[in-house]
């Protein structure tokens, strides 16, 4: 479960970065 949390956090961060760049 802990790994899943990290994965979700990583995806969210990536989405935020993409939104900022676009």
C-alpha positions as CSV (number, residue, x, y, z in Angstrom):
1,X,0.0,0.0,0.0
2,X,2.9,2.3,0.8
3,X,4.3,1.8,-2.7
4,X,1.0,2.6,-4.2
5,X,0.8,5.9,-2.3
6,X,4.3,6.9,-3.6
7,X,3.2,5.9,-7.1
8,X,0.1,8.1,-6.9
9,X,2.1,11.0,-5.5
10,X,4.5,10.7,-8.3
11,X,1.7,10.7,-10.9
12,X,0.1,13.7,-9.3
13,X,3.4,15.6,-9.3
14,X,4.0,14.7,-12.9
15,X,0.5,15.9,-13.9
16,X,1.0,19.2,-12.1
17,X,4.4,19.7,-13.8
18,X,2.8,19.0,-17.2
19,X,-0.1,21.4,-16.5
20,X,2.4,24.1,-15.6
21,X,4.5,23.6,-18.7
22,X,1.6,23.5,-21.1
